[in-house]
């Protein structure tokens, strides 16, 4: 299995922009950097999986990436086109592919294990996000145009994607949901969960001075 960690470089003023009013441009970028590192560590803990970092632009040389992690370029197009390109490339390298984002504070290894297990019997798997999107998509095959013309960044994203997969004949499983960290309102929730020990996100905790 190939796990694609799908990310933008954590650059001030260009990432996590909705958090800038609360954290400033550098603080928001530091948070994005922390979540990327936490996500990579969790993904690399998944048994029998190869992890690649699918990036929209070159990562800063100061980012302490794991040794020898492959870097794949997402390429042009909307979110669906770039995700589909990475999934198809992953499927050429491994029998199954999963793609996850990095705006997922404390994403537990259990969620990745659920996705991998689902793909043993299903053609596709989705992990719904609380905001109506999805945080994980996994495939055993990817027909061309599978993710084209879907309503991205919408409360209908998950439902539309699930319907599309099923319309293309993919038996689709759903795993347990998770949540994003996108807005200042999300910050307090994340702080409380880290302090209570209900999520484990060491790089994020350090970025939040917890």
N, C-alpha and C positions, 0 to 999 in steps of 0.2 A: 504493500500500500504506500502511496505517496500522499503526504499531507502538505498542502500548499497554505502557508501563512501569508495572507493577502494584505499588503500594507503600503502606505505612502511614507516617504521619509519624514521623520519628526522635525519639521522645519518651523521656526517661529513665524507666526503670521499666516501659515499655510495649512497647519494641521490643528484639529480640535478648536476651530475658530469660535464655536459657540461658548467655549470655556474662557475665552480671552477676557471678557468683562470681570470674571471672578479671579483669574489667575495671572492675567497679563499674557502677552504673546509667548515669552520664554517659558513661563510656567505651564502654559497649555502644551507647548512642545515637549517639555520635560515629562509631562504626564503621558503623552503619546509614546515617548521613548520608553518609559517604564512599562507601559502595557504591552508594547511590542516585545520587550525582553521577557516579561512574565509569560506571554503566550508562547514564545519560542521554547522556553524551558518546559512548559506543560506538554507541548506537542512532541518534543524530543523524548518525553517519558513514555509515549505510547509504544507498546511492544510491537515489534515487527513492522515498523513504519519508517520510511525515509522522509525527512522534513526538508522542504525547500522554502525559500523566502521569495515570494512573488511581489516585486516592487514596481511602483509606477515611475520611479526615477532612481538614480544612483543613491545609495545610502551613504551618509557621512562617514568618513574614515574613522571618526572618533567613536562610533557606535561599537560597543564590544560584542560583536556577533560571535556565535559559537564557531570554533575552528572548522573550516572546510564546508560550511553550509552552502549549498548551491543557491545562487541568485538568479532568478528568472525575471525577465522584463515583461510586464503586463502588455505592453503595446498600446495601440490606438483603439479608440472606440468608447462607447458608453460602458457602464459597469457590467452589464450583461455580456457584452462582447469580450471584455477583458477577462472576466471570470471564466467564460466558456473556453477562451483560448488557453488559459492555464489548466483547466480541467482536462481538455483534450490532450495537451502535452503530457500531463501527469499520467493519463491512461495509456499513453504510448510507452511510458517507462515502467508502469506497474499494473497489476491486474485490477486494482481499484484506486479511486482517488477521492480525497476529501479536501475541502477548502474552508478555511475559517478566517474571520477577520481578527483585528487586534483591539477593538474597542470593548473588550469583554473582561471586566475586572474580576480577577479570581476565578476564571473559567476552570472548573475542575476536570482532572483527567477522566473522571467517570463519564463526562459527556462525550469525549472522544472515543472512549471504549464502547459506549452505547452506539455511536455512529458506525464504528467498525463492525460491531456485532450485527447491526441491522443489515449491513451490506453482504453478509453471508447468505441471506435468503431473499433480499429485496434488490431491485435494480437501482434504487435511489433512496437517499435519506435526507431529511431536512430537520434542522434544529430551529424551532421558532424563537424569535426574539420578542420580548415583551412589548416592543413598540410597533409590532405588526410586520417586521421584516424577518430575516432569518440570519442566524449566526454561523450556521454550518450547512454545507451541502456536500453530499457524497454521491458518487456515481460508479457504476460498473461499465457503463457505456454512455456516449454523449452524441446523439444525432445533431447534425449541423443545424444551427439556428435555434437550439433548445432554449437559450436564454435571451433571445432577441425580442425587442419591443415589449418588455415587461415594465410595470410601473415601479421604478426604483424609488427608494426613500419615501415610501408611502405606507399608510396603515394597511394597504391591500397587497403589499409585496409578497408576504408569505403565501397567502391564499392563491394569488395569481400564479406564483411559481409552482406550487403544489399542483394546481389544476393543469398547468402546462406540461409538467412531467407526466401526469397521468394521461393527458390527451396524446402524448407521444408514445404511449404504450409502456411506460416505465412503472413497474410496481413500486410504489413509494411509501416508505416508512417515515414515521415522525418520532423524534426523541424528545426528552424533557426540555423545557424552555430555559433560556438564560436572559440576562439583561445587559444593556449597553451603558457606557458612561459617555454621555454626549453633552449634557447641559449642566449649568451650575446647580440645579436642583438635584441632579444625580450625585453630586459630590458628597452631600451630607449622608445620603444612603450608603455610599461606599465607605466613607469614614466610619460609620457606625458598624458596618459589617466587618471591617478589618479589626476594629477595636474589640468587637465581640468574639472574634476568632471564627466567624462563620464563613469567611472566605480567606484564602491564602494567596497573597499577592505581594511578595517581598519587595520587588522593585517599585511597585505602586505605593506601598506603605512608606518607603523611604522618600519618594517624591513628595508625599503629602506630610512628611515630618511626623509620622506616627510610630 
